[in-house]
Amino acid sequence: KDWAGARLKVCLAFPDVYEIGTPNLGLAILYDLINRRDDMLAERAFVPWSDMETAMRETGMPLFTLESKRPVSEFDLVGLSIPYEQLYSNAVNFIDLAGVPLLAAERDPRTMPLFIAGGHSTYNPEPMADFIDAFVVGEGEEVIFDILKVLGEWKASDAPKIELLRKLAGIWGVYVPALYRPEYN
């Protein structure tokens, strides 16, 4: 799709190699839904094999998307699909390879992507809470356009990041860790 013609750009990410991530149905459904819209585009990104990761780090090459080869850091939103807990470390590695700060509190969604995670392992989001701006607990296709509407409206305003996070938290099924303080027994 035409990059310049898209109001919102979404990177749909799977924190594992292409061969493992491509069959993910959630990714495929969101990719299709978003790309049906004229004002939005979705592209996909995966974590490279270790030899490619080494080469990327040695040359300073940022993680990029499959379709246009644009750096992940240029997108408005990165949707990480995390179907099982073993991918937590890969998700953190994905963020690092994208060249943005690891901690959600250190990222500015006006100049960097907003990171939202979904998938079965996000039913307990706390292990990843420091790294992800918001979690979708449930089906992503149910809320993706609500999330993108809130993000688009916020980008057109001068409101601080906390206002974006509050509006995201108002969407049914979206959990924003920065608005809560967990207590452990």
Secondary structure as GFF3:
##gff-version 3
##sequence-region A 1 185
A	DSSP	beta_strand	8	14	.	.	.	ID=ss1
A	DSSP	alpha_helix	18	21	.	.	.	ID=ss2
A	DSSP	alpha_helix	25	35	.	.	.	ID=ss3
A	DSSP	beta_strand	40	46	.	.	.	ID=ss4
A	DSSP	alpha_helix	50	59	.	.	.	ID=ss5
A	DSSP	three_ten_helix	72	74	.	.	.	ID=ss6
A	DSSP	beta_strand	77	81	.	.	.	ID=ss7
A	DSSP	three_ten_helix	85	87	.	.	.	ID=ss8
A	DSSP	alpha_helix	88	97	.	.	.	ID=ss9
A	DSSP	three_ten_helix	104	106	.	.	.	ID=ss10
A	DSSP	beta_strand	114	118	.	.	.	ID=ss11
A	DSSP	three_ten_helix	120	123	.	.	.	ID=ss12
A	DSSP	three_ten_helix	126	128	.	.	.	ID=ss13
A	DSSP	beta_strand	134	136	.	.	.	ID=ss14
A	DSSP	alpha_helix	140	155	.	.	.	ID=ss15
A	DSSP	alpha_helix	161	169	.	.	.	ID=ss16
A	DSSP	beta_strand	174	175	.	.	.	ID=ss17
A	DSSP	three_ten_helix	177	179	.	.	.	ID=ss18
###
